[in-house]
Amino acid sequence: QRFPTEKAYFIAKEVATTERTYLKDLEVITSWFQSAVSKEDCMPESLKNLIFSNFEPLHKFHTGFLKEIEQRLALW
């Protein structure tokens, strides 16, 4: 009975590590993309607003998800 708990814990830790990496990559990519698009003025303003408006909810979701995983791991 102890083995599945340990295995589940390590899987959860891996999910947390992956989520942390994803969140950092998302931040880098979005800031780089926003900077590049803003400088080059290569797309219509309406398209920029549409694309950029999706970054915040995505970032907010993954930040909350990571926090939830980390809290559960701490209580394990």
C-alpha positions in Angstrom: 0.0 0.0 0.0 2.9 2.4 0.5 4.4 2.0 -3.0 1.4 3.5 -4.9 1.5 6.5 -2.5 5.2 7.1 -3.2 4.8 6.6 -6.9 1.8 9.0 -6.9 3.9 11.6 -5.0 6.8 11.4 -7.4 4.4 11.7 -10.4 2.8 14.8 -8.7 6.3 16.3 -8.2 7.0 15.7 -11.8 3.8 17.5 -12.8 4.7 20.4 -10.6 8.2 20.6 -12.1 6.8 20.5 -15.6 4.2 23.1 -14.8 6.8 25.4 -13.2 8.9 25.1 -16.4 5.9 25.6 -18.6 4.9 28.8 -16.7 8.4 30.2 -17.0 8.5 29.4 -20.8 5.1 30.9 -21.3 6.3 34.2 -19.6 9.4 34.3 -21.8 7.6 33.5 -25.0 4.8 36.0 -24.4 7.1 38.8 -23.4 9.4 38.2 -26.4 6.4 37.9 -28.7 4.7 41.0 -27.5 8.0 42.9 -27.7 8.7 41.7 -31.3 5.2 42.4 -32.5 5.1 45.8 -30.9 8.4 46.9 -32.4 7.8 45.6 -35.9 4.1 46.7 -36.2 3.5 43.6 -38.3 -0.1 42.9 -37.5 -3.3 44.8 -37.1 -4.1 46.2 -33.7 -7.3 44.2 -33.5 -5.4 41.0 -34.0 -2.8 42.0 -31.4 -5.6 42.7 -28.9 -7.2 39.4 -29.6 -4.0 37.4 -29.2 -2.6 39.3 -26.2 -6.0 39.2 -24.3 -5.6 35.4 -24.2 -2.2 35.5 -22.5 -3.4 36.9 -19.1 -6.1 34.3 -18.5 -3.8 31.5 -19.6 -1.0 32.7 -17.3 -3.5 33.2 -14.4 -4.8 29.7 -14.8 -1.4 28.0 -14.8 -0.2 30.1 -11.9 -3.2 29.0 -9.9 -2.7 25.4 -11.0 0.9 25.4 -10.0 0.1 26.9 -6.6 -2.6 24.2 -6.0 -0.1 21.4 -6.9 2.6 22.8 -4.7 0.1 23.2 -1.8 -1.0 19.6 -2.2 2.6 18.4 -2.3 3.4 20.3 0.9 0.5 18.5 2.7 1.4 15.1 1.4 
